Amino acid sequence: MNNYSEVWKAVLSLIKDQVTPVCYETWFLNPLKVKKIDNRLNMIYMDVNTTMDPDFFADIINSRYLNLLQDAFKEVLGEEYRVIVKGELPVDNSVDNGDNSEVKPAKKTRKKSRKTLLAEKFLNPKYTFDNFVVGPSNSFAHAAALAVAESPGIASNPLFIYGGSGLGKTHLIQAIGIRILENDPETNVLYTSSENFLNDYVTAIQEKRMNEFKSKYRKVDVLIIDDVQFLEDKERIQEEFFYTFNALFQNNKQIIITADKDPNKLQGLDERLITRFQWNLMADIQPADYETRVAILQKNAQILGMEIDDDLREVINIIAEKIKDNIRELEGAFTRVKFFSETLGEKPNKAFAKKVLKDILSNSETMITPEKIKKIVCKYYNIKVADIESSKRTNNIAFPRQVAMYLIREMTDSSFPKIGDMFGGRDHTTVKYACGKIEDEINQDKNFAEIINSLKKEIRD
């Protein structure tokens, strides 16, 4: 395999299976090319074709993906090669350079510990990408966040992540800050809530320290603002945030924002701000499906050092079944079981979980009924409950019926056959098809997804 392009295609096919799609496209597929393969010295020189700062790009490759590259070339070419990206490599005293080419000096030793850095940035060390469970409901937001973390100010600026309370937005944006600091501890990352931003602004006015306020927020490399909806109907602070946003954006500094809804749905917010929030990438997070909820609790158990045996699996399953729309509540219930298990010296099993979480489980069982779901769905679509229970198949009846079937399946313990009986004795395959169709609609239509979330909220109230 002597042709450089053929070698590179083979290497890319190996790398593609080992990294995320965003990582693959950002760092390998388009930017890198094989410039020269020196079989005498077993050296491979990579050329860079990117709008990024070449030094920055080379630094990312050399610090994070060099071993991956070299392993892939070894598998394709059958022997080890040293890969050079832009002729610069971090100093590694354990490796014989093999020639006299100049190498890039190693980065400065970190002056502060990771713990200290995170404390100063108000970042929770538990909120890392490794601890974030990816599922269909958050995969796009996760991919976008990871791309920004690897190339702040370049990949997607600004990044706007939105979704309901307790779905993992704060975890994800703090993970960005933590990853950026891990890559370069000298980066000035500032994480804050919009409420803290407002409080700082008011204090600065009262104490006549506006220059200090502006310096704090406008001279950072990365600004992460959580829950921007808190600024609704607050004109003066919106204006200050507008100028802060512009100052950072014009200097290619990364801006990351979260809200509980799509920017277009934010009320009492300056149109100029809404426009800027939509300048680049918007990613939403939806409530996690059952499988993702189980995976989240299993990850929590691993972090807490708990053995996942059959009893704990039953605990995880019952919590995942009952708490469906808020990851924070989901994790809180699991932590509650662990706490009382250790305090009372009892093994966490299904019976123990039901006892400890009696209030949570009883609420979910008594308040949400198929009858309540039917009434709320019919009220929204302006039809009668008798219509969706009938044999009518007109679209204005059939679609709400499918919505009701989906919500009953999602929010109660009813099986497909049982749901079929609730709608005039329909076959369980009809119910299964209806649920699949509504799920597809949710994934494809964000407006419809918001309608479903709104119905869920009304049903829970």
N, C-alpha and C positions, 0 to 999 in steps of 0.2 A: 504494500500500500504506500506508494511513493508520492502520490498527489496530495498536496497539503490540504486541499478542500475536502478530499475524501477522508483523510485522517480526522479532520476537525468534525465532520458530520458524524463519524463513528463515536468520537469523544462526546459530542453533544447528546447523542442518543443515550449514553450512559448517565450523563449528568442530569438529564431531564427527569429521570426516575428517582433522583435523590434530593431534589429541591422543589420548592413550591413553583407554580407557574409564573407568578410575578417575579420571583427571584431569578428564574431561568431566563425570562425575557429581558429583565433589567440588566443582569450582569454577564450573561453568556451568549444568548442567541444572536443579538444584533451588534453589541459593542466589540466583541473580541474576534480576532482573526489570527490564523497562524502565519507569521511573517517568514520564519525560517526554522528548519529543523536541522541541527548540526549533529549528524550521526557519529562524527569523530569524537566530539566532546560530550555527546548525549545531552545537548542543550536545545530547548525549544523557545523561540522568541515570539511573543505574542504582540500583535499590533492592536491599537485601540481606535475605534471609530465611534466617538460619542460626543455629545454636546456638553457632557460633564467636564469638570476640571480634570485633566488627565492625571495629575498627581493624586487627587482625591480618589479617582476611580482605581488607580493602581494600588493605592493604600488599602481600599476595601478588599480587592482581590487577594492581595498578598497576606492580609491579616486574617481573612475569614475563609477564603476558598482555594488557597494555593494547594493544600494537601488533596482536596477533592480533584482539582485539575491534574495534579501529578499522578494520582492513583488511576484516573481515567486514561491518561496517555499511556501509562504502564500496561494497562489491560489491553489497549488497542495495539500498541507497538511491541509488546512482549518483553520489554525491559524498562528499567527506570530512566527517566529523563528529568532534568532540572528545568522548570518553567520560569521564564523571565517575562514579566509584564512591564513594558516601557523601560526595560533595562534596570529596574529597581526592585530590590528584595529586602525584607527586613534582615538585619544582622542575625545570624544564627551560628554561634561558635561551634556547634556540634556537627556542622556540615562543611565538608571541604568544598570551597567555591569552584575549584577546578580551573580557574583562569584568573586573569588580573582585572576583570571588569569591575568597575566601581559599583558598590552596593549602597543602598539607602541606609542611613544610620537608624539604629533602633529608636523607637519613641522614648520620650522621657519616662522615667519611673513614676508611677502615680504618687502624688504627694499625699493623697488622702485615701482612706479606706473606702470601699464601696458602701459600707454602712453609713459612714459619715456623709458621703456625697448624697445618698438618697435622703437622709434626714434633712439636709440643708435644702433639698429641692421639694420636700414634703411628698415624697414618693414612697408608697408602701412596697417594701422589698418582696412581698408575696405576689404582687401584681406583675408577674413576668409573662413573656410569651410561652415559656415552658409550662406554666401553670394554667394557661388559657385553653379550654377545651373547644375545639373547632367543630362545628356542625353545619348543616344546611342553612340554619337561621342566621349565622354570623360569618360564614366563610369569606364573603366578599369584603366585609369590613376588616376582617383579620388580615387578608391579603394586602389590602390597601395600607393598613397600619404597619405591616412588616416592611413594605416597600419604603414608606416614609422613614421608618426607623433606620433603615440601611442607607438612605440618601436624603437626609433632611434638607429642605429648601429646594430640592430638585425633582423628586418623584411626583409629588402631588401637593401643591401649595395654593390655597389652604386645603386642609383635609377636614371635612365636616361629617361627623358620625352622629346619627340620630336613632332614637328608639325609646320605648317605654322605660319606666323606672325599674331598676334592678335586673337589667338584661346583660350587663357586662361592659357598658360603655367606659366607665371609669377604669376598670381593670385594663381594658385595651389601650387607652390613651396613656395610662401610667406605664404600661409595658413599653410603649414607644420611648418615653423619656428614659426609662431604665436601660433599654438597649442602646440608645444614643450615648449615654454616659459610659456604658461598658465599652463601646467602640472608641470613644474619645472623652476621657474624664474632664478635659479642659473646656468642653462645650458648655455654654451658659444656658441651661434648661430651667425654665420656670413653669411650674404647675400651680394653678390656682383655680378656685371656683369663681363664677361671675359675682357671687355674693361677696367674696373676699375682695375682689377687684373694686366693687362699689364701696365697701367699708374703707379700703385704703384711700380711695378717692375723697371720700367725705373727711377722713382724718387729715389728709394733705391740705384740703381747703381750710379746715379749722385751724391747723397749726402752721399754715402758710409755708408748706413744704412741697409745692407742686413740682418744682424742678427735680426734687428727689423722687417723687412719684413717677414722673416721665422717664427719668433715668432708669428706674427699676424695671419698667415694662417695655421700654423702647430700645434698650441696649442689650437685649437677650438674643441668643441664637435661635432658641426654640421657645415659643409661648404656647402653653396648653391651657385652654380655658374650658372648664367643665360647667355644664348646665347654663348655657347662655340665655335660655328662656327667662332666667331670673331678671334680665334687663328689660323685659317688656314693660312698656308704659313709663319708663324712666328716661326722659329725654336728655338731660344733661350728661348722665353717665354714658348713654349711647353715643353722644357726640364725641366724648373723650375716647371711647373705645374705637370709634371710627378713625380718629387720627392715629391712635396707636396701631391699629391694623394697617393703615396706609404706610406708616413709617417702617414697620417691619417688612411688609410685602415689597416695598420699593428697594429694600436692602437685601432681598433674597433670603430673609429669615423665615424659618418654618413656623406656620400658624396651624394649630390643631384645636378644633372646637367641637363640643358636643351639645346636643339639645334633646328634649323629649319628643320632638316632632320634626317633620320636614320643614325647612326654612319657610316655604310658602304658607305653612299653617301657623307660623308664629304671629301672634297678635300684638299690636302696639309696638312694633319694632320698625325702626327707620328703614325705608325702602333701599337706601344706599347700602346699609349693612346686609340686608337680605341678598341683594345683588352680589355683594362680595363673597358671601358664604357660598354662593353657587358658581363662583369663578372656575373652580377646578373639579375636585372629586367629592361627591356626596355618597355616603354608604350607610345603609340602614341595618339595624339589628332587630330581628323578630323574636318572639318567644321561642324558646328551644323546644324541639320535639322530644318525645319520650326517650329515645335512644341517647340523645345528647344530654338530657338531664341525668340519666343513669351514669353516663361517662363522667360528668362533672362530679357527681358524688363519689364515684370510684377514685377519681383523682384526689378529691379531698381526703378520702380514707388513706391513700398512699402518703400524702403530705403529712397527715397526722400520725403516721406510723401504725395504722390499724391493719390487722390481718383480715383480708377479704375472704371469709369462709361463707358457708351456706346461710348461716344465721344473719350475717351482716348484709349479704346480698338481698335477703328478704326485707331488711330494714331499708336498704337503698331503693328497692323496687316500690315499697309502699309509699315512701316519701316522694319519689319521682312520679308516681301515679296521681297523688293528691295535690301537689304544688306544681302548677304548670306554667305560670306566667311571670314568675319573678325569681331569678336566680339567687338573689340576696336572701329571700325567704327560704328558698330551697336549702341553701348552705346553712342558714341559721337553724333550721329544724334539725339538720344532721348534727351540727355542733351541740345542740341541746341534748340530743340522744347520747352523744359521747360524754358530755359533762355529767349527766345524771348516772350514766353507767359507771363512770369512775368514782363518783361521789358515793353512790349507794352500793358499789361493789357487785353490781349485777351484770350479767352478760347481755350485750345488746342483741336482741332478737325481735321478731315480729311482735310478740305479745308485749314486750317491754316498750317498744316504740309506740304502740297504740296507747299504752298507759301514759307515757311521758308526753305524747303529742295529742292527747285526747281532745283538747280544745281546737287544735288546727284541723284534725281529721274529722271531727264531728261537724264543724262548720262547713267543710267542703262537701260533706255527705247530705246535710239537711237543707242547706240553702240553695244548692244548685240541683234542680230537678229537670227532667225532660219536659215537663209541663211548662215550667218557667221559661225554658229556652224556646219552646214553640211560641209562646205568647209574645216574647220580645222580638223574635224574628218576624212574626206576622205583623206586629205593630210597625216595625221598620219598613216592611214592604207593602203595608196597607192592604193586607188581605186577612181572611178569617182563618182561625186554627182548623176549622172543619175543612177548609179548602186543601190544606197541605196533607190532611189525613185522608182525603178522598182519592178517587182514581183519576182525577183531572190531570191532563198532561200538557196543558198550554204552558208556554215558557214563563209567563208571569206567575204561575203556580209551581211549576216543576223546579225552577232554580231556587226559590226560597226554601222549598222542601229539601233540596240537596244541602243548602246552607244549614238548615236545622239539623239534618242528619249528621253533618260534619261536626257541628258544635256539641251535639249530644255525645258523639263518640269521643271527642276531645275532652269534654268537661265532666263526664260521668263515667261510671264503670260499665256502662251498657255494652253488650256484645253486638255484633252485626245482626244476628238473627233477632235479638231482643228489640233492636231499633226498628227492624223491618216490621215487627208486630205492632209497633207504635204508630206506623204509617199505613194502616189498612192491610196488614199482613203481607207486606212486600218481601221478596226473597232476599236473603242475606247478600247475594252477589250484587243486587241492585244498590244496596246500602254501601257496599264496599266501593263500587264504581263511583257513587255520588261523592263519597269522602275523598277519593283520589282526584276527582275532577275539581273539587273545591280547593284542595291542596295545591293543585297545579295552577289554578287561578291566582291563589295567594302569592305563589312564587313568581308569577309572570306580571302581575298587576299590583303595583304598590298602593294605589288608591283603594283597590278592593281589600288588600291586606289591612289597611287602616280601618276600613269598615268592619272587618271581622274583629279586629282588636277592640274597636268601640263597642261592638255587640257583646264581646266577652266581658268588658268592664261593666256594662250595664247589668249583665247576668250575675256577676259577682256581687254587685252592690245590694 
